[in-house]
Amino acid sequence: MSSVPKIYRGSSVPISNDQLAALIDAYPKPSAISNYSYGTAGFRYDASLLPCVFVRMGIFAALRSASLGGEEVGVMITASHNPEPDNGMKLADSNGGMLDAAWEKHAVSLANAPTSKQALVLVDTLSKYALGRHPLAAGDTAKLPKMVVHVGRDTRSHSAPLANLVLRAALAMGATVIDHGEVSTPMLHHFVMHANGHLLPSIIPQRCNESGYYEIMALSYAALLRTGKLDGIGGKRLANTKKLVIDGACGIGALKIDTFRKIFDKLNAEGCTHGLPVLRTVNFPGEGPLNENCGAEYVQKQQLPPNLYSPQSKMVGLSKSYMTSFDGDADRVVFHYEDTQGKFHLLDGDKIAVLVSSFIQEELRCIDPNGQAVKCGVVQTAYANGSSTLYLKNVVKTNVVIAKTGVKFVHAAAHHHFDVGVYFEANGHGTVLFGPKFYDFIASADARLRGTPRHNRANIALRRLRLLPALVNQSVGDAMSDMLLVDAILFLRGWDLNAWAQLYSDMPSRQAKVKVADRTVITTNDNETAAVAPIALQKALQSAMDAMAAEENSTDGPKPRCFVRPSGTEDAVRVYAEANTQNGADSLASEAMMLIYKLCGVKVDFRHHLRSPMPTWQCQKMMRDDDDIENGPIFNPIGGARQRRNFAGNNGIDYNHAYSSVSTGNGNISRPQHAGYGPISPSDGDDKKQFTSFNASTLSSTQQSTDITAACCSLCHSTAHLTEGPNQPFYRDNFNDQPYSCSFGTDEENGIWMNTSDQAGTIMAFIVWVLLGYSAWTFTALARSGGIPCSLAAAYVILCCLALSSHAKTTFTDPGSVPQAAVPNERMRREMGTPDQPLIFSLLLLGWNYFMCAEEDCTFNVVLTQLVRAVTVLSIGALLFTSSMIMNVTFGLMTGIGTIDRLKKKANGLIGEATEEPVPLKDVFGVGAYITWLFPIDPVFEDFDRVMGYSTPQRLLREEMRDEPTRLYSPSGLSKDMLSI
């Protein structure tokens, strides 16, 4: 339904300064706000904090129009995809685009003026600037140049009162105000662009009201569909695309799209257009909460279908094979569908950019095969998926430019770099810009092709290209315009959403936000793809990316990448990582966050991040534009999805990473799996209470019972008295969030580590088990025959069990190596070696009982004699084999020199000439009780980092949490921050 705007005529004569000061003072700046900021989406805050801004921006909008000599500008009251309590303001310049960057500074200064007196100084300065650029007649001293302000608003309950403040302030300046009522943001920008007709290309009909908006887009769309009859290739609407379901996010878009439905019904009745879809709109205003679990923001960020709030009467016959979602003010659109198995598929802004740019390029090449007349390209941000960039360059063969994150930056880049510039952020906000060379190309092509047959392919392409500038809202991203454009392209190609989705597969990605003490420590290049300072940061990130590329063998496809950028609105640093596997993306993001921690200092209490990672559905590919990322969830920096990752380092060294925390596949927050010694960290002291209260509602009974079992096991542990954890003296990073898989191998997905490819080692391991079992059986037989005391046989069997358990622990444990993110200490030292104690012990026993026995009754039967002789030979061989290992270990303990260094001749081979300090026994066996030295358990070290020779960011983080708890947020304050999306 089209609404008729209300026009309030102004005289261009402002009210007196006293009256203007009284108006400003009536709406003072709230104490809760130190400074308002004008981001990529304008001013956006809780609605209760905005009256001050709206009064001043009404004045500012009038002055901006005056500075342009009466060119019309716009003010849109909306908070877009934000929740219902928020509101905001977007200012539209006379070209229909966003406010000029130079004037953003003036807007911020006026909004933050402490008093009305200071505000009036700014008003007077801007007034004089306008008069200086557009002087009036000598007698008009009280007047300003002509001022016209368009005002629109969304459906929020507080938008109308805030809009009235803008009207009142603009009228006080003497401006003419055109109140369009409830409209979408793109519609308001369209009105402004068309109101300044002298800035509009002649190929686009001038329509500066709501009915004209519908007319120009609907008729251009219908004409584009009709070209499908001419080429005989496309122009086919598949059965599963005949009904297009539109999720209006319970916002203004649902109301306005209904007008298109009525126009389509009329065109169908006239029979002049073939292929028009049936539009089905759901989620109207009032049927559900605005933007909550519905709309483009929710669908794109959460990778989930929208909730349908409409009554059941509207759901009859509803198909989910062809759906689209708008956001609250209808400037974004994403497409999605469910396949025959009920699986959800998303086609986001990257996919839209590929579809639109490939279509335009194809049509242009039909007229200009060499592609020299018009420069086409796509503008992306650093958040664009690498697969889309590769497809655009290699398949579409178009130019790609990376711009700084934010609509105003990509819009400017598209205008600057290309004659036909396409930009779509992943969230679905985007459009196509056509430059002067494009219009000249169309004019020359029209003259050249005049008189050619209608079915000539070049002529068809010309018809299609000539319709695009009218169909596309070039002032700003427009959900309705983009929806019609995409549907027309799918129709002309005879595709459905599934065929479109098959163009390429997105690389798995991970986004994160780290709160820091000072975000200015990190600076980036112009397009935010690389960190400029600190210099070491980008080098470390590049090393991680190169290692991941080597691991994934990324030669032909898109390569793993990771970047960080400081937030524009808060003390936080954004992280984006993508790789060919989700685990790889998680790992890259984790490493980047650890580097940020070391360089910036983390403000967030990571204890809950370690134990309570986001549900899996929150950790999917998230929105990648600046607005959404500013409000994005905080990602667990140590919650990488895998336990191991091997890197091919510069020296051929394999690096291993172990990450912390546990994530469950069903979206619940779970307790960590404990994989080492001592009590579970969350149960240490007060931290247990904090964790339990934080997650009590999310723990299932099964999880709770598992925790109880783990706690009982820890009480029986031999080192349970040595408490470990973030706030305890001892710590070891032994949490793992890799989902368990009962399979053997060294790959990421294997739940049990075992080097199955080492056939020789497997054979030797089997022989060891057979021989030890054989010797234990022999000693048991000797005891039963009275050849040796039962106590000695029992001691030997126990020793065999300990040896076999140690061997099993080694076989099924990832040997690991130095992590890539390690912070080296003074030296790195690792010694390994385990003597075959049982067989050596058997040599001592058998040598005494068999060879030294002199009594007549000290004899064995024939069979047992041969068994004993075989065990004796094996024992002698074991002694000779292990003697060198024993000597190497002893030498290393006494000199501090490792075997590898000695073999490389980096150290002397004599104990007396050693320059290193001896290794304390507690650095070998730990600080546990002496009895623990005999058992195959992980030792607890007094200083784990010193013993290992390196530190990791995880341990540094725990130490800082322990040593400086006052600099961290409280758990209660953190829970809301973590779980809010």
Number of C-alpha atoms within 10 A of each C-alpha: 12 14 12 12 17 13 13 14 14 18 16 22 18 20 15 12 14 12 12 21 17 12 19 23 15 13 17 17 23 13 8 7 10 10 15 19 19 17 16 19 19 20 24 23 18 14 18 13 20 22 21 21 25 26 26 25 25 27 26 26 29 33 31 29 23 27 23 18 19 24 24 30 34 33 27 29 31 29 27 28 27 23 15 19 14 20 26 24 26 24 27 28 24 27 23 28 23 24 22 14 9 8 13 17 13 16 25 18 17 24 24 20 18 14 14 23 16 15 20 18 13 18 20 14 11 18 20 16 15 21 17 11 13 16 15 15 7 6 7 11 11 11 17 27 26 24 29 30 30 28 29 27 27 26 24 22 12 18 23 16 11 24 25 16 21 28 25 17 25 27 26 22 25 24 32 23 27 19 21 21 20 23 24 30 28 25 29 30 33 27 27 29 29 25 23 18 18 12 13 15 16 10 13 16 14 20 18 19 21 20 14 17 22 21 16 18 23 22 18 22 23 21 19 26 25 19 20 23 15 15 16 11 11 18 24 19 21 14 9 14 24 18 20 21 23 24 31 32 35 29 30 25 30 26 21 21 20 15 16 17 18 13 15 20 16 12 17 15 10 9 9 11 16 18 19 21 19 14 19 19 24 24 29 21 21 12 15 18 17 27 25 18 19 28 30 33 29 25 27 29 23 20 22 19 25 24 17 20 21 18 11 8 7 14 14 8 8 14 17 19 23 21 23 25 33 34 32 34 31 32 26 32 34 29 26 25 22 18 14 8 6 10 10 15 18 20 23 26 27 25 24 28 26 24 19 22 23 18 18 18 21 16 21 23 16 17 20 16 12 10 14 9 16 21 17 24 25 27 28 28 25 23 27 20 25 24 19 21 23 17 18 21 15 10 12 18 15 18 16 20 19 20 22 20 23 17 24 19 16 26 26 16 21 27 17 11 18 22 20 22 27 28 31 30 30 29 27 33 26 30 27 26 23 20 19 11 15 20 19 13 17 18 14 12 16 15 10 11 15 11 9 10 11 15 13 14 15 20 24 21 19 21 18 22 19 19 20 21 20 22 25 25 26 24 26 27 28 27 30 26 24 25 21 19 22 17 21 24 20 25 24 24 18 17 19 20 22 16 11 16 17 8 14 13 13 20 22 21 28 25 26 24 25 28 22 21 16 17 22 15 14 19 17 17 12 13 17 20 22 20 21 16 14 13 11 13 21 21 14 16 22 17 16 23 23 19 22 25 21 17 14 16 12 15 9 6 13 20 21 27 23 26 24 28 24 24 19 16 13 13 16 24 25 24 25 25 28 30 28 23 14 20 23 26 26 29 30 29 32 24 23 27 26 23 19 24 22 13 17 20 19 23 17 22 20 20 21 21 21 22 26 25 31 23 17 15 15 19 22 18 21 26 28 26 22 24 21 17 19 17 16 23 21 23 23 27 27 28 28 29 24 23 24 24 23 20 23 15 15 9 6 8 13 17 19 19 21 22 24 26 28 27 26 16 11 9 15 19 23 24 25 23 20 19 12 16 21 27 24 23 22 23 17 16 13 10 17 14 12 17 18 15 11 15 17 12 10 14 15 13 9 9 15 14 12 14 19 12 11 16 17 12 13 19 13 12 15 16 21 16 14 19 19 22 22 22 21 15 14 17 24 20 17 16 23 24 24 24 16 11 11 9 13 15 15 19 17 17 19 16 17 19 20 19 17 13 10 9 10 10 13 15 10 11 15 11 12 15 16 12 15 22 15 15 25 24 15 18 27 21 17 21 17 13 15 14 20 20 14 16 10 15 22 15 13 22 20 14 21 22 16 17 22 18 15 16 17 14 13 14 18 15 14 16 9 14 13 19 19 21 20 16 14 15 13 8 10 14 17 14 14 10 10 12 17 20 17 23 26 19 17 23 21 13 18 21 16 12 15 18 9 10 13 10 7 6 9 13 16 15 9 8 8 17 13 12 17 22 14 14 22 22 13 19 24 15 15 18 19 12 13 17 14 12 16 16 11 19 21 13 20 22 19 18 22 20 27 20 20 13 12 15 11 8 10 11 18 15 15 10 15 9 10 16 12 13 12 15 17 13 11 15 18 17 18 20 18 18 12 10 8 16 15 12 15 16 17 14 21 24 22 16 16 18 19 17 21 17 17 19 19 19 18 20 16 16 20 20 19 16 18 15 12 10 13 9 15 16 14 13 19 11 11 16 17 10 15 19 15 10 15
